[in-house]
Amino acid sequence: MNMLARNGDQNNFPLDSTFLWINNCLMQILQQAMVWLDADKDSSRDFVALLITIVGSVATLIGLELIGKLLPEKVRRKLVHIFMGPVYLLFWNLFEGNSLKSRVICALVPGFLTFYFVLLGLGIAKNELLVRTLSRSGDPKEILKGPTIYGLVFVLSTVLFWRNDPKAIVSLMILCGGDGFADIIGRSYGDSFRFSNSKSLVGSLGMFLGGFIFSFIYLRYFEVNGILSFSTFDNVTQLFIINLICTVIEAVSSEGPKKTKLVQIYGEDNVTVSVAACILSMILFK
């Protein structure tokens, strides 16, 4: 089985060796699983990768539920938002290639979880602990908004762009790290620096830093492992600008009577931020 990691890559970033180690560990798990399942490497790899991704994603979701029981509501609600996406992206390299087949099979994971969120929101499925983790008020109907849109963004990014496209990585990591930390930091420390009912300067700083750090790390992860033909360091300025503009967009995507026409049309900042990050990446990246 071909290993995706590039040997001999210049490790000029402190985490490069860690990125290679993580990817190699996941590839070894894939190889061992295929041996256990007696799977044909050419025709079955994507399905074995799917099984591993499902197990890893479900285990992460359960772990976040349990951790959330120990944390305040304002932190608990964003755990899934911040960490599910980055964990899911780690499994992208397990899939065979860049074909539509591989992308669709991988997208089944966020697709399944999104479908489950819809069932929770409609009251068809019951999971009180997960509802408390995903919603502010404990009302399952909240899950039909942010969490469901979050899942759909991951499905579309996987199918339309995939791991060899920086647009997908940046838009998803700004959604996870940026929007997630904006909410936690803003609600925890932003009371004295609010410029609207729901936004604060401190929260916007969390948005910018979280989005920039997450997107930089994952761009570099896929670059070092030979998947992304892209220089993360050569595009740091562009990444800075993308995150800055997305921070402004998130800041004006406030709830209440002062909504802009753009936000009234497109709704959740999960959508506006992701679309903006995607378009800006297309325009700015080398």
C-alpha positions in Angstrom: 0.0 0.0 0.0 1.3 3.4 -0.9 2.1 5.7 2.0 1.0 9.2 1.4 3.6 10.9 3.7 6.5 12.4 1.9 9.9 11.2 3.1 12.6 13.8 3.3 10.3 16.9 3.6 12.0 19.8 5.2 10.8 20.1 8.7 11.0 23.8 9.2 7.9 23.9 11.3 8.0 22.5 14.9 5.0 20.3 14.4 6.0 18.8 11.0 7.3 15.6 12.6 4.1 15.2 14.6 2.0 15.6 11.5 4.0 12.9 9.8 3.7 10.6 12.8 -0.1 11.1 13.1 -0.6 10.3 9.4 1.7 7.3 9.5 -0.1 5.9 12.6 -3.5 6.2 10.8 -2.1 4.6 7.7 -0.8 1.7 9.8 -4.3 1.3 11.3 -5.7 1.2 7.8 -3.2 -1.4 6.7 -3.9 -3.6 9.8 -7.6 -3.3 9.4 -7.4 -4.4 5.8 -5.4 -7.4 6.9 -7.9 -8.3 9.6 -10.8 -7.9 7.2 -9.0 -9.7 4.4 -9.9 -6.8 2.2 -8.6 -6.3 -1.3 -6.5 -3.2 -1.3 -7.7 -1.9 -4.7 -11.5 -2.3 -4.3 -12.0 -2.1 -0.6 -9.7 0.5 0.8 -12.3 3.3 0.7 -14.8 1.2 2.6 -12.3 0.2 5.3 -11.3 3.8 5.6 -15.0 4.7 6.0 -15.3 2.1 8.8 -12.3 3.6 10.6 -13.6 7.1 10.1 -17.0 6.2 11.5 -15.4 4.5 14.6 -13.1 7.5 15.2 -15.9 10.1 14.7 -18.4 8.3 16.9 -15.8 7.8 19.6 -14.9 11.5 19.4 -18.6 12.5 19.7 -19.1 10.2 22.7 -16.0 11.5 24.3 -17.1 15.2 23.8 -20.5 14.3 25.3 -18.8 13.0 28.4 -16.3 15.8 28.7 -19.2 18.3 28.2 -20.9 17.0 31.4 -18.0 18.5 33.4 -18.0 21.9 31.7 -20.2 25.1 31.8 -22.9 25.3 29.2 -21.2 28.1 27.2 -18.1 25.8 26.7 -20.0 22.5 26.4 -22.1 23.6 23.5 -19.1 24.4 21.3 -17.0 21.3 22.0 -18.6 19.4 19.1 -18.3 22.5 16.9 -14.6 22.9 17.5 -13.3 19.4 17.6 -15.5 17.1 15.5 -14.3 18.7 12.2 -10.6 18.6 12.8 -10.8 15.0 13.9 -12.8 14.1 10.8 -10.2 15.8 8.5 -7.4 13.6 9.9 -9.1 10.6 8.3 -9.2 12.1 4.8 -5.8 10.7 3.9 -7.0 7.1 4.5 -9.1 7.2 1.4 -7.8 5.9 -1.9 -7.6 9.0 -4.1 -9.3 12.1 -5.3 -12.1 10.4 -7.3 -15.7 11.3 -6.7 -16.3 7.8 -5.4 -13.7 8.4 -2.5 -15.2 11.8 -1.7 -18.8 10.6 -1.6 -17.9 7.6 0.6 -16.0 9.8 3.0 -18.8 12.3 3.1 -21.1 9.6 4.3 -19.7 10.2 7.8 -20.7 13.8 8.3 -23.8 13.0 6.2 -24.9 10.3 8.7 -24.2 12.5 11.7 -26.1 15.4 10.1 -29.0 13.1 9.5 -28.9 12.0 13.2 -28.9 15.7 14.2 -32.0 16.2 12.1 -33.7 13.3 13.8 -32.8 14.8 17.2 -34.1 18.2 16.2 -37.4 16.7 15.0 -37.8 14.7 18.2 -37.7 11.4 16.3 -34.4 10.3 18.0 -33.7 10.9 21.7 -30.4 11.7 23.2 -30.7 14.2 26.0 -27.0 14.4 26.7 -26.2 15.3 23.1 -29.1 17.8 22.9 -27.7 19.6 25.9 -24.2 19.5 24.3 -25.4 21.0 21.0 -28.0 23.5 22.1 -28.1 26.6 24.3 -31.5 26.1 25.8 -31.9 22.4 25.7 -34.5 22.7 23.0 -33.9 20.0 20.3 -35.2 22.3 17.6 -32.0 24.4 17.9 -30.1 21.5 16.4 -31.9 22.0 13.1 -30.0 25.3 12.7 -26.3 25.6 13.6 -25.3 22.0 14.0 -27.2 20.8 11.0 -25.8 23.5 8.8 -22.4 22.7 10.2 -22.7 19.1 9.1 -24.0 20.1 5.6 -21.0 22.4 5.1 -18.7 19.4 5.8 -20.6 17.2 3.4 -20.4 19.7 0.6 -16.8 20.6 1.2 -15.8 16.9 1.1 -17.7 16.1 -2.1 -17.0 19.4 -4.0 -13.4 20.2 -2.9 -11.7 17.5 -0.9 -8.2 17.2 0.7 -6.1 18.5 -2.2 -7.9 21.8 -2.3 -6.9 24.5 0.2 -10.4 26.1 -0.1 -12.0 23.1 1.7 -9.4 23.0 4.5 -9.5 26.8 5.2 -13.3 27.2 5.1 -13.8 24.2 7.4 -11.1 25.1 9.9 -12.3 28.7 10.1 -15.7 27.3 10.8 -14.4 25.0 13.5 -11.6 27.0 15.2 -12.7 30.5 14.4 -16.5 30.4 15.0 -16.1 28.0 17.8 -13.6 30.0 19.9 -15.4 33.3 19.0 -18.4 32.1 20.9 -16.6 30.6 23.9 -14.2 33.6 24.4 -16.8 36.2 23.6 -19.3 34.8 26.2 -16.6 34.3 28.8 -14.7 37.5 28.6 -16.5 39.9 26.2 -19.1 41.6 28.4 -17.1 44.8 28.8 -16.2 45.1 25.1 -19.4 44.5 23.2 -20.3 46.4 20.0 -23.7 44.6 19.5 -26.0 42.5 21.6 -24.2 39.3 20.6 -20.7 40.3 19.5 -17.6 41.5 21.3 -14.1 42.6 20.4 -12.7 39.8 22.5 -14.9 37.3 20.8 -13.8 38.6 17.4 -10.2 38.2 18.5 -10.9 34.6 19.4 -12.5 34.2 16.0 -9.4 35.5 14.2 -6.8 33.6 16.2 -8.8 30.3 16.3 -9.5 30.4 12.5 -5.9 31.4 11.6 -4.2 28.8 13.8 -6.6 25.9 12.9 -6.4 26.6 9.1 -2.6 27.1 9.2 -2.0 23.8 11.1 -4.3 21.8 8.8 -2.9 23.3 5.6 0.6 22.4 6.8 -0.6 18.9 7.9 -1.8 18.1 4.3 1.2 19.8 2.7 3.8 17.9 4.8 2.1 14.6 4.1 2.3 15.1 0.4 -1.4 15.6 -0.3 -1.6 19.3 -0.9 0.5 21.0 -3.6 0.6 24.2 -1.7 3.1 26.2 0.3 1.5 27.2 3.6 4.3 29.6 4.5 4.2 31.3 1.2 0.5 32.0 1.7 0.6 33.2 5.3 -0.3 36.8 4.4 -3.2 35.6 2.3 -4.3 33.4 5.1 -4.1 36.4 7.5 -6.3 38.5 5.2 -8.9 35.7 4.7 -9.2 35.2 8.5 -9.5 39.0 9.0 -12.3 39.4 6.5 -14.1 36.3 7.8 -13.8 37.8 11.3 -15.5 41.0 10.1 -18.2 38.9 8.4 -18.9 36.9 11.6 -19.0 40.1 13.6 -21.7 41.6 11.5 -23.7 38.4 11.3 -25.5 39.3 14.6 -28.9 38.2 15.6 -31.7 40.6 16.2 -33.2 43.7 14.5 -29.8 45.0 13.3 -29.2 42.2 10.8 -27.8 43.2 7.5 -29.6 42.3 4.3 -26.9 39.7 3.5 -27.4 37.9 6.8 -31.2 38.1 6.5 -30.9 36.3 3.1 -28.3 33.7 4.0 -28.9 33.2 7.7 -26.4 31.4 9.8 -22.8 32.6 10.0 -21.9 29.0 9.6 -22.9 29.6 6.0 -21.7 33.2 5.4 -18.2 32.5 7.0 -17.7 29.3 5.1 -18.7 30.7 1.7 -16.6 33.8 2.3 -13.6 31.7 3.2 -14.0 29.6 0.1 -14.3 32.5 -2.3 -11.4 34.4 -0.7 -9.2 31.3 -0.9 -10.0 31.0 -4.6 -9.0 34.7 -5.1 -6.0 35.1 -2.9 -4.1 31.8 -2.7 -1.1 31.4 -5.0 
